[in-house]
């Protein structure tokens, strides 16, 4: 065992002893008074009738499998009454997120995880739903119709999206949460977690999901909110449990919920002035820094209160080279950024994904933070950060000259003209524009000036008029490109594919899923196989023209292939798939769902011969 961990244990015990002693002395009387109040109000009025309602509208989400201009497999299918339930299977009328399992984390396009990400934050995607009437929630039911088990957190918001007046304060409360668990059955179910009561009414519910343990895409059909118009009163049983557990669990709950402790400024008078720190202050500076690396961000900020020595270490900018603020999206605001600003002068990786929405972060607050902390930034994650506007992208382009990695996934409220500023980031190597409104002129400028790009995601970018022009520019300028996502690009043809394949010979990953204008008869897929021998992942999802000849070309030329999706083709036989599996020894994922020549018996036979390959075959009842 490393010598760091015993020292970390001692440090953690010291830290929590200080906090618990403070909590006992400061709040014991308040706790007892609160306990008496709750117990005295232990009955619920029988006149408080329950309101049951389906979601009225889907107002925000991080990803979906469907098209922006369709209703098939989109998050918008979660609004209203069920379309499919209680039936099971793969139905276009459901809501489906973009990924499942760990396959996307195993691709060349996968990015490295941030250090100091709390273990209790494992959300990968989210969807937010509004309801007609504000209620105090008593139950939330999720109708899952295929591969259930992805939902891991349910939250409620105090803000009413339909109110004409924005609230002075916006609160998010976790109604239920659980770590990802494996659900073996793929059949439909009505998921009914036991939620906690909250002290404000809501008509805005957020589901957060983790699909890493799923065998295939999860499909959600509807969400039902149960609640009462009048505030429910806690039962005696509930209050006793809460009071007994409060002292031990209060700080753990704060860590899981948000940024409590980050927004507080502590005077030097609160810090220990005496030199009596035992032998701890005799440890080498670097060793103490190494120990503190194992603390979460809120713990690091709270530990700074205990003594001057630890305050110095906790405020060292080297502790904030990686700053992941996504887990604290519900509490992060301008004050949080201002508090962290002095410590983050050397930050290199910054994750602000999901943060700042509904007024939590302002454009001036974000700009001030980047002007102080942007000079060393190499990686900036801003997925679903809807506070962003053109000014923000201009500030990024000016304040972050060393930026190599920029993620704007699902920032669908950014105006099209804003993306032109990205062209000033000449060092970019990774750019994620999934579900943005980037338009053709701005993208051509980016491709012309950002010649070092290695990873580019243009999935579901509906404002691009001619993908052949884009593919030609990529082939001409981005010679180092390794991964390219063109998921649901609407008009690329064999001409664009030819330019792309001839110019980007280093490509290891290519997603051409749901690109309806590509036809195998033009030879475009065979040309890809011959010109891109380094391919490890190829998605040709829902291209009905993929045939045996294309599979055989892949078997002959792309022997490093690891993932292949040919969902929906009627022209591929089991014999050609066997040739592919025999040639591509590293193949681990093969999706043949809705391939009419590949029945369940063929899948079983191939599985028996190639047990290391996960062959996916979805179904519809």
N, C-alpha and C positions, 0 to 999 in steps of 0.2 A: 504494500500500500504506500502511496506517495506521502511524504511527510507533510504536505500541504493540508491534507484532509483533517488530521487531528487538530492542527492549529485552526483550521476553519471552523471546526466543531466548537472549540473553546470560544472563539470570537463570536460565533452565532449565539451561544449560550449567554455570554456577557451582554450582548446586544438586547436579547429578549428579556433578560432579567431587569435591565434598566427600564425598558418600555413597560413591562408588567408592573414594576414597582410604582411607576408614575401613574399607570392606569388605576391601580388599587387606591392610592392616596387621593387622587383627584376626583374619581367618579363613584366611589363606593356608595356614598349617600344618594347620588342621583340614580344609581342603578336600583337601589332598594325602593326609592319613591316611584320609579318607572314601573317596577315589578308590581307594586301595590295597585297602581292605576290600571295596568293591563288586566290583572286578575279580577278587579272589581267590575270590569266591562266584558265579561266572558260570554254573554249570550248574544246570539244573532237574531234580529227581528224576523219573524216568519213572513212579514209583509214585503220583505226585500226580494222581489221576484227576479229570477235569472233571465238575462237576455242572451239569446243565441244568434250569432250572425256569421256569415261567410265574409271573406275579404272583399272589399269593394274595389280596391285598386292596388296594383304593384307599383311602388314609387321609386324603388332603387334596387339594384342587384349588382353583383360583381362579375358574373359571367353566365352565359347560357349556351346550350348546344345549338339552338335555333338561329334563324336569320333575323336581322333587324327589321326586315320588311315582310315578315310572315308571322304566323301564330304556331307553327309546328315546332314542338320541343322548346318553346320559349317560356321565360319566367312569367309572362303575362297570362299564361294559362292557370296560374294560381288564383286569379281573381274569380269570384263567383262560385256557383254551385259546382259539385263534382261533374267531370266529363266522363270519367272512366270507372272510378271506384263503385262497387267492390271488385271489379275485374282485375286480373293480374296480367302483366306482360308489357311489351314495348309498344306504346301508343304515342302518336304524334301530338295528341291533345293534352299532354302533360307538360310539366316544367322539368327541364333536365339541365344540370350544370355541365360545364365544358369538359371536365376531366373526372377520372375515377382511379382508384388504386394508386400505385406508386409509379406507374409507367412514365408519366410526364417528368417525374423527378429523376428518372434514369436516362433521360435523353441528353444529347449534347447541348441542347438549349437550356437545360436546367441551371438555375443559379445557386450559388452556395448559401447556406443558411447563415443568419446573423448570430453572432455570439450574444450571450446574455438574454436570450429569449426565454421567458418563463415557461416552465414545463406545463403549466395549467392553461396556456393559450395555444390551442391547436386548431383554431378555425381556419378554413381554407377559402370558403365562399360564404356569401350571405345574400339574403333577399329581405326587403322591407315591404310590409303590407299595411294598408290603411283599412279601417272599418267605418261604417256609417256613424256609429254611436260610441261615445266614450263610456267605458264601463270600468269597474274595479274587477280585474280578471279573477275568475275562479277556476278556469280550465282553458287549455289550448290544445286542440286536437289537430293532428297533421295526418292527412290521408295519403299514404304512400302506396303506390301501385306496382312498383318494381324495384327490387334490390333495396329494401328499407334499411335504416340504421345510420344514415348520414347525419341527421340532425343531432348536434351536440350542445347547442345553447339556444335558449329562447329569451328574448329581452323585450321590455316594454318601455315606451317613451312617454314622458309627461306632456310633450308638445302635441297640439292638435293641428295636423297639416291643413285642415279646412278652416281654421280660424283666420279672420282677416288681420288680426293683430298678432305679431310675433311675440312669444313669451319672453319675459325678462330672464328666465332661467330654464334651461333644458336639462332634464334628468333622464338617464337610462338606468333601468333596474333589471338585474338578472332574475327571471322567473324560475328558470331551471337550467342546470348545466350538468354535463357528464363527459367523461373522457370517451374517446372513440371506442366502440365495442363492435365485435363481429356478430352479425346476424346471419345465421346460416341459410335461412329460407329466403327465396327471392319473391315470395308471394305477397300480395297486397295485405296491408294491415292498417288499422286506425291507431296511430301512436298517441297515447294519452299520458304524458308524464305528469307527475304530481308537482304542481307549481306552488311557489310561496305567495303569500298575500302581500300586496303593496299598498302604500297609503296615498296613492293618487290614481285618478281614472285615466284610461288610455284608449286610444283607437289607432295606435301605431305599434305594430309588433314586428320584431326582427328575428328571423331564423338564421343561425349560423351552422354551417355544415363542415364535416370532415369526411371525405370519401376514400381515404387512404386504405381502409380495410375492406372496401367493397370489391366484389368480383366483376361488377359491370356498373354502368351508369344507374344512379338512383333516379326514380321518377316520382314526382309529387303532383297530386291532383288538386287538392284544396286545403284550406286552413280554416278551422272553426274556432271562433273566440266566444267563450262563455263568460258572463260577468253580471254584475249587479249595478244598478244606477246609484244606490246608496253605499256608502263606505261600510264594508263588512267589519265586524268586531272580532278580534282574535279570541280563540277559545282558550280555556284554562290550560289545556294540555299543551297547546302551541306556545303559550307564554312561558310556561315552566321550562320547556326545553330551551327556549331562546335565552332565558336568564341564566340557566345553569351553564350554558355553553359560551356565553358572551365573552367572559374574561379570557378563555384560552384561545378562542377562534377569531376574535375581533380583528387582529392584525393580519391573520391569514386571509380573511375575507377582503380586507382593504387591498392586499396585494393582488388578489384575483380580479377585483373590480376596477381598479383605475389608478389614478395618479395622486391619491391622497398622500401628502407628505412632500410631493414635488413642488406644489404651489405655495409652500410656506417658506418664509425667510427667517432664519434663526440668528439671533444676536450673539455676539461673542460672549456675552455674560452668561448665556445658557451652557457654554462649553466648560468642561473641567479645566481649572487653571493649574492644579497641582501636578507635579512631575511624577507622582506615584502611580505608575502604570505597570507595576511589577516588572517582569522581564520583557514584556511585549515590545516596549520602545527600544529595546536593545537589538531587535531583529533588523537585518539589513532592509533597506528601503525597498529593494526589488522584491524581496520575499513577501513583505506586507502587501505590495501591489498585486502579486500573484495570488495571494489569499483572497483579496477583495474582488478579483476577477470572477469569483464563483457566486457572488451575490447578485440578486436581481436589481434592476434599476431603482425601484422604490426603496428596497432595503439599503442600497448604497446611499441614497439621499437621507434616510432616517439615521443611519449609522453615523453620519456626519455630525449629529447632535451630541454624541456621547462624550467626546473629549477633543482637545485641540489637535492631538496627534492624528486621530482618525479623520477629523475634519480636513486636515491637510491632504491625507491620502485619498479621501473620497472626492475631493475637488480637483484632483490631478487630471489634467486633460487627457493623459494616456489611458485613463479608465473609460473614456468616451470615444475611442477610435471607431467602434461600432455602436451606433445608437438606434435601437429598434423601438420606436414609439407606437407601432401598430397595435400591440396588445392593449394599449391604454387609450384607444381611440375615443371611448365614451367620456373621458374626463379631460383629455388634452385640449388646451386652449392657449390663447396668446400669453397668459400669465405663466403657463408651464414653459413655453418656449423662452420667455424672458428670463425665467429662473435658471434654465439650463444653459443659457447663452454664454455665460462667463466660463463654463466648464468645457465647452465644445469647440474651442478654437482649432483643435487638431482633428475634428471628426472627419473620417474618410468614407464611412458607410452610414447612410441615414435612411431610415424607413419611416415615412409618414403616411403610408397607405391606410385608407379608410378614415383618416383623421380630418377634423376641421369642419365637418358638415353641419348644417343648420346653425351657422354663425359662430361655432366654437373657435375657429381660427380665421382671422381677417387677412386680407391681402397685405396691409401694412405690417401686421405682426409677422407673417411669413417672410416678407421682404427684409425686415430688420434682422431676423435670425440669420438669413442667408448672407447678408452683407457682413456679418461678423464671422460666421462659421462656414461659409461656402468655398473658401479659397483652396482648401485641401480635399474637398469632396471628390471621390472617384465614383461612388455609386449612390444613386438617389431613387428611392422607390416612392411613387406617388399614386399608386393604383386607387381608383375610386375616391380621389380627394377632390370633392366638388367645389371647394372654395377657390380652386385655381382659375385664373383668367389670363388674358394676354399679358398683363403686367407681370404676373408671376413667371411666365416663361421667359420674358425679357430679362427679369432679374436673374434667373437661372443662367441664361446665356452669358450674362455679364459677370456674375459673381463666382461662377464655377468653371474656370478655364480648364481644369484637369479632369472634368467629368468624362467617364468612359461608359457608364451604365445608367440609362434613364428608362424608368418604367412609368408610362402614363395609361396603363390598361384601364378601360372603362371610364376614363375621364370624358364622358360623352357630352358634358356641358361646355367644354372648351370651344370657343369659336374657331371656325376653319382657318382664319387668317393668323391665329396665334402660333401655329406650328412652324411658320417660317423662321422664327427665332432659333429653333433647334439647329438650323444650318450653321450657326456660329460655333457650335460645339465640335470642333474639328477632331477631337480625340475620341469621339464616341465609338465604342465597339459593340455595344448592345443597346437596342432601341425597341421598346415594346409599345406599339400604338393600337393594340387590340381594342375594337369597339370605340374608336375615336372618330371625330369628324375631320381628320386630316384630308385636305384636298390635293389635287394632282400637282398644282404648281409648287406648293410648299414642299411636297414630298420629293419632287424632282430636284429642288434646290438642296434638300437634305442629302440626297444620294450623291449629288455632284460634289458637295464640300466635305462630306463625312466619309471619306474613302476607306477608312480603317474598319468599317463595320464588319463584324463577324456574326452577329445574331440580330435578325430583323423579324418582327412580328407585325404583319399587316392584316391579321384576321378580322373579318367583319367590318372592314373600313368601307362604308357604303358611299362615301363622297368621291371616291376615285373614279374618274370617267373611263379611262382606258388602261387596263392592266397590262396590255401588251407594251405600251410605251414605258410603263414602270419597269416591267421585266427586262426590257432592252437596256434601260439605264442601269439597272442592277448588274446585268451582265457586263456592261462596259466599264463601270466604275468600282464595283465592290468585288474585287478579285479575291479577297480574303474571306468572303462570306462562307460560313460553315452551316448555319441554320436559317431557314426561311419558312415562315408560316403565312400561307395565302388562303387560309380557311375561309370558304364562302366568298371568295373574290368572284365577281359576277360575270366577267367577260374576257378572261384570259384565253387565248387560243394557242394552237400549235406553233404559231409564229413567235409569240412571247416565250414559250417553253424552249424553243430552239435557241433563241438569244441567251436565255438564262443558262441553259446547260452548257453552251459553248464558252461562256465567260466565267462561270462560277464552278470550276472543276473540283474545288475542295469541299463542296456541299456534302454534309453528313446527315442532314435532316431536312425533309421537304414535306410540307403539308399542303396537299391540293384537294382536301376534302370538300365535297359539295361545290365543285367548280363545274357547272353544267355545260360549258362551251368546249370542253376538251373531249375529243373523240379518238379512240384507239385507232380507228381506220386511217388516221393521218400519220401514224407512226410516232406520235409524240412520246408515248410511254416507253416504247422500245428505244427511242433515242435517249431518253433520260437514263435508262438502264445501261446503255453502252458508254455514255459520256460521264456518268457519275458513279464510278466504281467504289467510292468511299461511303456510299449511302448506308446509314445505320437505321434510319427511320423513314418510311414512306407511307403517307396516308393518301389513298385514292378513294376515300369514302364517298359512297353514293354515286359513283361514276358507272353507269350501267354498261358502258362499252368495254371495260377491261376484260381481256380474253386470255385464253391459254397461251397464246404467243407472247403476250406481255409478261406473264408469270415465268415462262421459260427463259425470256431475256434476263429477267431479274436473277433467276437461278444460275445463269451462265456468267453474269457480269458483276453482280452485287453480292458477293459471298459473305460480306461483313454485315449483312442486313440483320437487324434485331427486332424491329417492329414493322408490321405490314397490316394495313387496314384496307380491305377491298369490299366492305359492306355494300350489299345491294346489287352486285353484278350477277347476271344470269348466264354468263359465258365462260365461267371458269369451272373446270372439272376436278374431281379428286386426284386424277392421275398427274395433272400439272402441279398441284399443290404438293404431292409426294416428291416430285423432282425438286421443287423449291426447298422442302424441308431436308432433303438429302444433301443439297449443295450448301445451304446456309446453316452451318453448324451452330451459329450464335443466336439463331432466331428464337425469341422467347414469347412474343405476342403476335397472334394471327387472328384478325377479326373477319369472320366469314358470315356474319349475320345477314339474313335475307338473301343469301346466295342460293338460288333455287336448285342448282345442281349438287350442292353440298348439304345433304340431309343429315339427320342426327346419327344415322348408322355410319356414314362416312367420317363424321367427326370422331366417333368412338374408335374407329379403326385407326385413324391418324394419331389419336391420343395414345393408343396402345403401342404404336410403333415409335412415337416421338414424345415420351412422357414429360420431357422438360419444357415443352412448348405449351403455353396457355392458349388454347383455341377457343375463341369466343363465338357463341351462336345464340343470339337472343331469340325471343319468341313473342308471338301475339296470340292470345286465346281466341 
